[in-house]
Amino acid sequence: MMSLNEKTAARSREPLYQPLTVRGMTVRNRIVMAPMTRGFSPAGAPGPDVAAYYARRAEGDCGLIVTEGVAVDHPAALGDAGLDEKDVPYMAGDAVLAGWRNVVDAVHAADCRIVAQLWHQGVLRKPGTGPSPDVASVSPSGVWGPLGRQSSIAPESIPADPQVGDPMTEAQIEEASDAFVRCARNAIAVGFDGIALHGGHGYLIDNFLWEGTNKRDDRWGGDRARRGAFAVEIVRRIRAAIGEEYPIFFRFSQWKQQDFRATLADTPEELAEVLRPLADAGVDVFDASVRYFNKAAFEGSPLSLAGWAKALTGKCSMAVGGIGINQGVYDTAKTMAAVDNVELLLDRFERGEFDFVAVGRAMLGDAQWARKARSGEAIRAFDATADIRTLT
């Protein structure tokens, strides 16, 4: 059996370390730090420790960082996230923005680019929590989602009745949209290289996209085109607000935290109905969130979800899910360990299936992952307890 160094010598990994320009942003390589909620920003403001945390990944030869989910300044955007919600970062307020400016400067000093992922929890916000506990949670139809499905939500947090609130009014939809646009402007003002939108996993934007949470029959709901109108409107308005220089990333997922087996689309044609309007509105990179990056998305083709996103839209795409680690998110069947699956990445990358490779838990475990994966050095394994509870 070949050692890691022998495998690296046998097949060059340099294709993953070539630069790429998307609009006005040029990255030195295709290795991305994936967004991962951490909760180390007291009162929403990232401090020097957070700046150092991101800088370590930048110094480890990562080409691009997508931040953890950053709450937009809508009163119902943030609640209990499985961490202390007081420590999840925001993207508004002088002290908060000063903290992000320090993060951006530290990352740029290491010749790495960074984009801010804007986030609204939507129906998954736990009522009575967050910075505005008296404000009701919002979602398109006030529907939590179907009950009795395989879920990542703790049983005590799953409602007894799927109807958990009222449908959003036109005014509430406008307020939420405004918050995304304001925070996109804020992010660009402090030096971020682009904007990422969290449109997956059962949060607000995804609440509109998914028929399990969107039961509306007006212009914001119905078929896929109307269910996608909220996301398209946010992208369109952000593009107008930040101009043509900055890329927009869009994370989407088939699965939801309420239902692991949920789908936005069951065929490539249906997926095109979701993604093409977003591409037309201004999305440059589709971040296809799956648990295993190399799993086929639809029967009859080996293409992954990221591969289909690129094929259907002509835009860049990003692979994520189990890179550098032997488990998908939420798997418990086997002991977690670091693995070298870069060869599997290269098989797909060199066919043009995706443009970026997003590494999550493996890069939490070893800030030097990008450099070591290139050179064949041993990589420190991710510790599911220590690495989540500390800023490594």
Protein Blocks (a to p, Z undefined) as FASTA:
>chain_A
ZZfklmmmmpccklmmcccdehjbccfbfcdcddddeblagghiacfklmmmmmmmmmno
pabdcddddddfbfklpccehiafklpccdedjklmmmmmmmmmmmmmnopacdddddde
kjmlcghiajblmbccddfkopabjehiacfbdfklpcfblblbdcddfklmmmmmmmmm
mmmmmmmmnopabdcddfeehiaklmmmpmklmccfbfkgccfklmmmmmmmmmmmmmmm
nojmbccdddddfbdfklmkbcfbfbfklmmmmmmmmmmnopabdcdddfblkbcfbghi
abdfklmmmmmnopacddeehehiabdehiakbccddddfklmmmmmmmnopambdcdfk
lmmmpmklmmmmmnopacddddfklmmmpcZZ
